[in-house]
Amino acid sequence: MFNIEMASSTDSSATVDEEARRLYERYQSAESDEERHEIALEMGKLDGRRHAEIYAALEDE
């Protein structure tokens, strides 16, 4: 069972990393401050989800 949880956690991390990469690329190519601000807010939400996953995993240990 531990290995299944680890695989799931790894898959989730890979998905979050890919989403972070896409947001960063969008941020770099944004044409306005307003667009960059909106993307930065999305990045903040993603970072919050990442931290929540980390804390949840620590509580399970």
Summary of the structure (lengths in Angstrom):
residues: 61
radius of gyration: 14.5
end to end distance: 13.2
largest distance: 47.8
contacts: 132
relative contact order: 0.12
helix: 92%
strand: 0%
